[in-house]
Amino acid sequence: MRADLAALTPEALAALANVGLVKRAQREIEAGQGPKVHEDENGVVVATFPDGISTQLLPGKALKDTPCGCGAKTVCRHRIAAVLAYAAAAGAETRPPWEINAEELLVWLGERAPLVDAAEAAGVEVEIGTNPPIARFSGCTVRFLSGADLAHARCDCATPPCVHVPLAVRAFQRLSAEDRARGAGHVRLGPPPKPTIPAAVLAGVEGLLGRTLARGLADARGLAQAREEVRAHLKESPWLDSLIEDIEAQREAWEIRSALHDAGEVRRLVAEGWARVRAARNGGDPAALLGLGEPLEVPLDRARLLSLGARLSAAGSARSLEVLFWDGATVVSWSVGIPDKVDPASVIAVAGTPLGVLAGGQIISRHLVRLARRTIEIRRGKDTTVVPQRGAWGDIPAPFGFPGPSALLADEEGRPPSFLRPRARTAALRVVATNGGVQGLSWSPGRQTLSGWIEDNDAQLRVERAHEGFAPGALAALAEALPSARYVSGWLRESRGGRVLEPIAVVTDHVVIPDLAPAAPIPALPLAAPEAADLLGAALGRLESALDALAQDGVLSARIPPLGPALATVGLRAMAATYTRLEAARAAGDLGEATKAWADAAISVALARA
């Protein structure tokens, strides 16, 4: 019995070929036009079709390398139909990748073994998932489509010869039994990581952040040369590089009085910079904190992007749509500008397909490039197609997909605060399965907000979305879809009273993209109960406003109110002491101490909101 063929699901075959060929083969089998298959004593599966074409599936060979009478050089519908017909009659249990032994791997590698040894000797981090078997590297992902069968292990990098598949096997071999049972783990191959971030680089970033606070964002143009000098040393640390780029974008937005400028975002960015530098200096992992070694871009081989939703945004009259995709290993985003006064759903962006179809479907392409911040470039080429999807999101693993609120909230408890996680645009996206839809939908007229909750036996997660004029049909679409939702995807964020999921897509019997829905009135819903006064939240908000002013106008220049007593009254005594220290440093004109106190206060507020 060929366990490698029995394990090839239609989804795995689509990854090896395309969805269209798989569906065509399935239709022909259902119509009685499928092949007759038999297996000889050598494990060769021979499939004979009604039109006389014969296909042989050879052990240890990838589908594209097996002979077919049709003469196709790539995976054809005959090879796919042969696998489907064989798998339908097979009952073999798939052998997992960690059961591949060293001898098997060495035979499969042959003369490539020294390349893999050299890659391991350089040191590499691998994140492992066991269901389905996946190995994630910093710039690519290996998927084992047929368990321990190496011929059908697939890496999405486009760099021959690929060393990631054998490295993934070695990582699986070293995965502990506890991690296998848990379904996930982390393995380092090769020597321990070396602290390769020079102290001068961290000091340069810290100095730039301090000078920005000293002058304030409103007077930060004179720091252009200092910014360029620091960024010249950050090419190997994309998290820090992108952080400085985002701060500069906020400065430019302030200069032109753009709606993209957000004083609160400036505070969060500068505080994040201080937090990352301090954590790295105190022995934190440079790869996780600074993006050390993260490739700036990785060309992908034939990849399938499954849409998990889309979100419109607007600044003045400028609009853009961000589509979130699952690429089989992680969530990536792709953005496209929307012309003024044009329905976003009708815009043609990829493969002649309107965004209304693309945002609820999937893309299969050979012309994709994954960038360091988990964004995708879709480059021009004829080998790109858009096909529908069924909303089968149950196989998306943590930290993105969860079977319910309790699993999601338990996973979040073990993670670092958001400002120390990888600076990926998609890091906050979550997909949550519901048990009977979203319950308790209500409407808050004052806040213009639709809310409800997803619950299971152990936890409850609030779902909330506010009205936005640039997406006039979103709330009506959500009100209709959420009660019968099977899955909800959205941004997970902190809010008063706990974590909140802001939905961007809902799976019912199809995929609903609320931001692209036509304008419609919101149906009558029960009114939300009035919210109690939030004294703690109000105190944190006043502290944030004071820190915003200091970051905007200068840590010694801006005027701020005395807040120490108010913070202490609601129990924030440590924050009150830090704020008092900040006031004393400002009164004494001590720039260094005032800057340090500002950073301490801003990080404390961020942790309180986390």
C-alpha positions in Angstrom: 0.0 0.0 0.0 1.4 3.4 -1.0 0.9 5.6 2.0 2.5 8.5 0.2 -0.3 8.6 -2.4 -3.0 7.8 0.1 -2.0 11.0 2.1 -2.3 13.3 -0.9 -5.6 15.2 -0.3 -7.3 17.3 -3.1 -5.9 20.4 -1.3 -2.3 19.0 -1.4 -2.8 18.1 -5.1 -4.0 21.7 -5.8 -0.7 22.9 -4.2 1.3 20.7 -6.6 -0.8 21.7 -9.7 -3.8 24.0 -9.5 -7.4 23.9 -8.3 -8.8 23.7 -11.8 -7.0 20.5 -12.7 -8.1 18.9 -9.5 -11.7 19.8 -10.0 -11.6 18.6 -13.6 -10.2 15.2 -12.5 -12.8 14.9 -9.7 -15.6 15.6 -12.2 -14.3 13.0 -14.7 -14.1 10.4 -11.9 -17.6 11.2 -10.7 -18.8 10.9 -14.4 -17.3 7.4 -14.6 -14.4 8.5 -16.8 -11.8 7.9 -14.1 -8.9 5.4 -14.4 -8.6 1.8 -13.4 -5.6 1.4 -11.0 -3.5 -1.4 -9.8 -0.3 -1.7 -7.8 2.5 -4.1 -8.8 4.9 -5.9 -6.5 7.4 -3.0 -6.8 5.0 -0.4 -5.5 4.4 1.1 -9.0 0.8 2.2 -9.4 -0.5 2.0 -13.0 -3.6 3.9 -13.9 -5.3 3.2 -17.3 -7.9 5.7 -18.6 -10.9 4.9 -20.9 -9.2 6.7 -23.8 -6.2 4.4 -23.5 -3.8 6.8 -21.8 -1.7 5.1 -19.1 0.0 6.8 -16.1 2.6 5.3 -13.8 3.1 6.6 -10.3 6.6 5.6 -9.3 7.8 5.2 -5.6 10.0 8.0 -4.5 9.2 10.3 -7.4 7.3 13.6 -7.4 4.2 13.6 -9.5 5.7 15.8 -12.2 8.5 13.3 -12.6 6.3 10.2 -13.1 5.6 9.1 -16.7 2.2 9.8 -18.3 1.1 8.8 -21.8 -0.3 12.2 -22.5 3.3 13.6 -22.6 2.7 16.5 -20.2 6.0 17.8 -18.6 4.2 19.1 -15.5 1.5 17.6 -13.2 -1.5 16.8 -15.5 -5.1 15.8 -14.8 -4.2 12.1 -15.5 -1.6 12.0 -12.7 -4.1 13.8 -10.4 -6.9 11.4 -11.3 -4.6 8.5 -10.7 -3.8 9.7 -7.2 -7.4 10.4 -6.4 -8.6 7.0 -7.6 -5.9 5.2 -5.7 -6.4 7.2 -2.5 -10.1 6.6 -2.6 -9.5 2.9 -2.2 -6.5 3.1 0.2 -6.7 3.0 4.0 -3.0 3.5 4.8 -2.0 5.6 7.8 0.4 8.4 6.9 3.9 8.3 8.5 4.8 11.7 10.1 7.9 13.6 9.1 9.7 13.0 12.4 9.8 9.3 11.6 12.2 10.0 8.7 15.5 8.6 9.9 19.0 9.9 9.2 19.8 7.2 6.7 16.7 7.9 4.6 17.5 11.6 4.6 21.1 11.0 3.6 20.1 8.8 0.7 17.6 11.4 -0.5 20.1 14.2 -0.2 23.0 12.5 -2.0 25.6 15.1 -3.0 23.6 18.0 -1.5 24.4 16.9 2.0 27.4 19.3 2.4 25.1 22.3 1.5 22.6 21.3 4.2 25.4 20.7 6.8 26.8 24.2 6.0 23.4 25.8 6.4 22.9 24.1 9.7 26.3 25.1 10.9 25.4 28.7 10.3 22.5 28.3 12.7 18.8 28.5 11.8 15.6 28.9 13.8 12.6 26.7 12.8 9.1 27.0 14.0 7.3 23.6 13.8 3.6 22.8 13.5 2.5 19.2 13.4 -1.1 19.3 12.2 -0.6 19.8 9.3 3.1 19.2 9.3 4.7 22.6 8.6 8.2 24.0 9.2 8.5 27.8 9.2 11.8 29.5 8.5 12.4 33.3 8.6 11.8 33.7 4.9 9.9 30.6 3.7 7.8 27.6 4.7 8.1 23.9 4.1 4.9 21.9 3.9 4.9 18.1 4.0 2.0 17.3 1.8 2.3 13.6 2.2 3.8 13.0 5.6 7.2 11.4 5.5 7.3 11.2 1.7 10.1 13.6 0.8 9.1 13.6 -2.9 6.0 15.6 -1.9 7.5 18.0 0.6 7.1 21.5 -0.8 9.0 24.7 0.0 7.7 28.0 -1.2 11.1 29.6 -1.8 12.3 30.0 -5.3 16.0 29.3 -4.7 17.5 26.1 -6.1 18.9 24.0 -4.7 16.6 24.3 -1.7 18.1 23.4 1.6 15.0 24.1 3.6 13.3 20.7 3.1 16.2 18.7 4.6 16.6 21.3 7.4 12.9 20.9 8.2 13.3 17.2 8.4 16.2 17.6 10.9 14.1 20.0 12.9 11.2 17.5 13.1 13.6 14.8 14.1 14.7 16.9 17.1 11.3 18.0 18.1 10.5 16.8 21.7 7.7 14.4 22.4 5.9 17.1 24.4 6.0 19.5 21.5 4.7 16.8 19.2 1.8 16.2 21.5 1.1 19.9 21.9 1.1 20.3 18.1 3.8 23.0 17.9 7.4 23.7 18.9 10.5 25.7 18.2 13.8 24.1 17.2 17.2 25.7 16.7 19.6 23.9 14.4 23.3 24.6 14.7 25.2 26.6 17.3 23.5 29.0 19.7 22.7 32.5 18.4 25.4 35.0 18.7 24.7 38.6 19.9 25.5 40.2 16.6 23.8 43.5 17.2 26.7 46.0 18.0 26.2 48.1 21.0 26.9 51.1 18.9 23.8 50.4 16.7 21.5 50.2 19.8 23.1 53.4 21.2 22.5 55.1 17.8 18.8 54.2 17.8 18.4 55.2 21.4 20.2 58.5 20.7 17.9 59.2 17.8 14.8 58.5 19.9 16.2 60.8 22.6 16.9 63.6 20.2 13.5 63.2 18.6 11.9 63.6 22.1 14.2 66.6 22.9 13.1 68.5 19.8 9.6 67.1 19.4 8.2 65.7 16.2 7.1 69.2 15.2 10.7 70.3 15.0 12.3 67.0 13.9 13.2 67.9 10.3 16.8 68.8 11.4 17.4 65.2 12.4 17.3 64.0 8.8 21.0 63.3 8.6 21.1 61.6 12.0 18.2 59.4 10.8 20.0 58.4 7.7 23.2 57.6 9.6 21.3 55.3 12.0 19.3 53.6 9.3 22.4 52.9 7.3 23.4 50.4 10.0 20.0 48.8 10.3 19.7 46.9 7.1 20.1 43.6 9.0 17.5 44.7 11.6 14.3 45.4 9.7 12.1 45.8 12.7 14.1 48.8 13.9 14.5 50.1 10.3 10.7 50.0 9.7 10.1 51.6 13.1 12.2 54.7 12.2 10.5 54.8 8.8 7.1 54.9 10.5 8.2 57.7 12.8 9.4 59.7 9.8 6.1 59.0 8.0 4.3 60.5 10.9 6.6 63.6 10.9 5.9 64.1 7.1 2.2 63.7 7.7 2.3 66.3 10.4 4.2 68.8 8.2 1.5 68.7 5.5 -1.4 68.5 8.0 -2.4 65.1 6.7 -5.2 63.1 8.4 -2.6 60.3 8.5 -0.9 62.1 11.4 -1.8 60.6 14.8 -0.2 61.9 18.0 -1.0 58.7 19.8 0.7 56.7 17.1 3.8 58.8 17.5 3.9 58.1 21.2 3.4 54.3 20.6 6.2 54.2 18.0 8.7 56.0 20.1 7.8 53.9 23.2 8.2 50.8 21.1 11.6 51.9 20.0 12.8 52.3 23.6 11.3 49.0 24.6 12.9 47.0 21.8 16.4 48.6 22.4 16.1 48.0 26.2 15.0 44.4 25.8 17.8 43.7 23.2 20.4 45.3 25.5 19.1 43.1 28.4 19.7 39.9 26.6 16.5 39.4 24.6 16.6 37.5 21.3 17.8 39.9 18.6 15.9 38.0 15.9 12.6 38.3 17.6 13.1 41.9 18.9 14.9 43.5 16.0 14.2 41.2 13.0 17.8 40.3 12.9 18.4 38.0 9.8 14.9 38.5 8.5 15.1 38.6 4.7 13.9 41.8 3.2 12.2 40.0 0.4 11.7 36.3 -0.6 10.5 35.3 -4.1 7.9 32.5 -3.7 7.5 29.5 -5.9 4.0 28.5 -7.0 1.9 29.7 -4.0 -1.7 29.7 -3.0 -3.1 32.7 -1.1 -6.4 32.1 0.7 -8.2 35.3 1.5 -9.2 35.8 5.1 -10.9 39.2 4.6 -10.3 42.7 3.6 -10.3 46.1 5.3 -10.9 49.6 3.7 -9.1 52.6 5.1 -9.3 56.3 4.2 -7.3 59.4 4.8 -9.2 62.4 3.4 -10.3 61.4 -0.1 -7.6 58.7 -0.5 -8.8 55.2 0.1 -7.0 51.8 0.0 -8.1 48.2 0.5 -5.9 45.8 2.4 -6.6 42.1 1.7 -5.3 39.5 4.2 -4.2 36.1 3.0 -3.2 32.8 4.5 -0.3 31.5 2.4 -0.2 28.1 4.1 2.3 29.2 6.8 1.5 32.7 7.9 -0.8 35.6 7.2 0.3 38.2 4.7 -1.3 41.4 3.5 -1.6 43.1 0.1 -2.8 46.7 -0.4 -4.3 48.4 -3.5 -5.3 52.0 -3.9 -9.0 52.8 -4.6 -9.8 55.6 -7.1 -12.0 58.4 -5.8 -15.7 57.9 -6.3 -15.3 54.3 -7.5 -17.0 51.2 -5.9 -14.0 49.3 -4.3 -15.7 45.9 -5.2 -15.6 46.7 -8.9 -11.9 47.7 -9.1 -9.9 45.3 -11.3 -6.5 44.6 -9.7 -5.2 41.0 -10.4 -5.8 38.6 -13.3 -8.7 40.6 -14.6 -10.7 39.9 -11.4 -12.7 42.6 -9.5 -11.7 43.1 -5.8 -15.2 42.0 -4.7 -14.4 38.5 -6.0 -10.7 38.4 -5.1 -11.2 39.4 -1.5 -13.5 36.4 -0.9 -11.5 33.9 -3.0 -7.9 32.8 -3.4 -4.9 33.6 -5.7 -2.6 31.0 -7.2 0.5 32.5 -8.7 4.2 32.1 -9.5 4.8 35.9 -9.3 4.7 36.6 -5.6 7.3 38.2 -3.3 7.0 38.1 0.5 8.5 41.2 2.1 9.9 41.4 5.6 6.8 42.9 7.2 4.6 40.1 6.0 3.3 42.0 3.0 3.0 40.6 -0.5 3.9 42.0 -3.9 2.0 40.5 -6.8 4.1 41.1 -9.9 2.9 41.0 -13.4 2.8 37.6 -15.2 0.4 35.3 -17.0 0.7 32.5 -14.5 -1.7 34.1 -11.9 -5.3 33.0 -11.4 -8.1 33.9 -9.0 -10.5 31.1 -7.9 -13.4 30.8 -5.4 -13.0 29.4 -1.9 -15.4 27.6 0.5 -14.3 29.3 3.7 -12.6 26.1 5.0 -10.6 27.9 7.7 -10.5 25.1 10.3 -6.9 24.0 9.3 -5.4 27.4 10.0 -3.2 26.8 13.2 -2.3 29.1 16.1 -1.2 31.9 16.5 -3.7 32.9 13.8 -6.5 30.3 13.8 -8.4 29.0 16.9 -11.3 26.6 17.6 -12.9 29.0 20.0 -12.3 32.0 22.4 -10.8 29.9 25.2 -8.0 28.6 23.0 -7.3 32.1 21.6 -7.2 33.8 25.1 -5.0 31.1 26.5 -2.6 31.5 23.6 -2.5 35.3 24.1 -1.5 34.9 27.8 1.8 33.3 26.9 2.9 35.9 24.3 5.0 39.0 24.7 3.3 42.4 24.6 2.4 43.5 21.1 5.1 46.2 21.0 7.8 43.5 21.3 6.4 41.1 18.8 7.6 40.9 15.2 6.7 44.1 13.3 4.4 42.2 10.9 1.4 44.1 9.6 -0.7 41.0 10.0 0.4 40.0 13.5 -2.9 40.9 15.1 -5.1 39.0 12.7 -7.1 36.1 14.2 -9.6 33.6 12.8 -12.0 32.2 15.4 -14.5 29.4 15.0 -17.9 29.9 16.5 -20.2 27.5 18.1 -23.6 28.6 16.8 -22.7 32.0 15.5 -22.1 35.4 17.2 -24.6 35.9 20.0 -26.2 38.9 21.6 -25.9 41.4 18.8 -26.7 44.9 20.0 -26.3 48.5 18.8 -24.9 51.5 20.7 -26.3 54.7 19.1 -23.9 57.0 21.0 -20.8 55.0 20.0 -22.2 54.0 16.6 -21.0 50.5 17.3 -22.3 47.0 16.6 -21.3 44.4 19.2 -21.9 40.8 20.2 -19.8 37.9 21.5 -18.4 34.4 20.6 -18.4 32.0 23.5 -17.5 28.4 24.4 -17.6 26.5 27.7 -14.7 28.4 29.2 -14.5 31.9 27.7 -16.2 34.7 25.9 -14.7 37.0 23.2 -16.4 40.3 22.4 -16.9 41.1 18.7 -17.2 44.8 17.9 -17.2 47.0 14.9 -17.8 50.8 14.7 -19.5 52.6 11.8 -17.2 54.2 9.2 -18.4 56.4 6.4 -16.1 55.0 3.8 -17.6 51.5 4.3 -21.3 52.3 4.4 -22.6 48.7 4.0 -20.2 47.0 6.5 -22.4 47.1 9.6 -25.6 45.9 7.8 -23.7 43.0 6.2 -22.2 42.1 9.6 -25.6 42.3 11.3 -27.0 39.8 8.8 -24.0 37.4 8.7 -22.7 37.2 12.3 -25.7 35.2 13.8 -25.0 32.3 11.4 -21.2 32.7 11.3 -19.0 29.6 11.3 -15.8 31.5 11.4 -15.0 35.2 12.0 -11.7 36.8 11.1 -10.6 40.2 12.3 -8.1 42.3 14.2 -7.6 41.4 17.8 -7.0 44.4 20.0 -7.1 45.5 23.6 -10.1 47.5 24.8 -11.8 48.3 28.0 -12.8 45.1 29.8 -10.5 42.8 27.7 -9.7 41.7 24.2 -12.0 42.6 21.3 -12.2 41.1 17.8 -12.9 43.7 15.1 -14.4 41.6 12.2 -13.2 41.9 8.6 -14.7 38.7 7.2 -17.4 36.2 8.1 -17.9 32.6 6.8 -21.5 31.5 6.7 -22.3 29.3 3.7 -20.0 31.6 1.8 -17.4 34.3 2.6 -18.8 37.7 3.5 -16.5 40.8 3.1 -18.4 43.5 5.0 -16.3 46.4 3.8 -17.1 45.7 0.2 -20.9 45.2 0.8 -23.2 47.8 -0.8 -24.7 50.5 1.4 -27.7 49.3 3.3 -29.6 50.4 6.5 -28.7 48.7 9.7 -31.6 46.4 10.8 -33.3 47.0 14.2 -31.2 45.6 17.0 -31.5 45.7 20.8 -29.8 48.7 22.3 -26.6 48.1 24.2 -26.6 48.8 27.9 -25.0 52.0 29.0 -21.4 51.6 30.0 -20.3 52.3 33.6 -17.8 55.1 34.2 -14.2 53.9 33.6 -12.0 55.8 36.1 -8.9 53.8 35.4 -9.3 54.1 31.6 -9.9 57.9 32.0 -6.7 58.3 34.0 -4.6 56.3 31.5 -6.1 58.4 28.7 -5.1 61.7 30.4 -1.5 60.3 30.9 -1.4 59.3 27.3 -2.5 62.8 26.2 0.3 64.3 28.3 2.9 62.0 26.8 1.6 62.7 23.3 2.1 66.4 23.8 5.7 65.9 25.0 6.5 63.7 22.0 5.0 66.3 19.7 6.5 69.5 21.1 9.5 68.4 23.0 10.0 66.7 26.4 11.1 70.0 28.0 9.0 72.4 26.0 5.4 71.2 26.0 2.9 72.1 28.8 1.4 69.2 30.7 -1.0 69.1 33.6 -0.1 67.7 37.1 -1.4 64.1 37.0 0.5 62.4 39.9 -2.4 62.6 42.4 -5.0 61.5 39.9 -3.0 58.5 38.9 -2.4 57.5 42.5 -6.1 57.9 43.4 -7.1 55.1 40.9 -4.3 52.8 42.1 -1.6 53.6 39.5 1.0 54.5 42.1 4.1 53.4 40.1 2.9 55.5 37.2 2.3 58.4 39.5 5.8 58.1 40.8 7.2 58.0 37.3 5.2 61.0 36.2 6.3 63.0 39.3 9.9 62.1 38.4 9.2 63.4 34.8 7.8 66.7 36.2 10.9 67.1 38.5 13.3 66.5 35.6 11.4 69.0 33.4 11.5 71.6 36.2 15.3 71.1 36.6 15.9 71.2 32.8 17.5 67.7 33.0 16.9 66.5 29.4 18.4 63.0 30.0 16.4 62.2 33.1 13.2 63.7 31.5 13.7 61.5 28.4 14.2 58.4 30.5 11.1 59.1 32.6 9.1 59.7 29.5 10.2 56.3 28.1 9.4 54.6 31.4 5.9 56.2 31.5 5.1 55.4 27.9 6.1 51.7 28.2 4.1 51.4 31.5 1.0 52.8 29.7 1.5 50.4 26.8 1.8 47.4 29.2 -1.3 48.6 31.1 -3.2 48.6 27.8 -1.8 45.2 26.7 
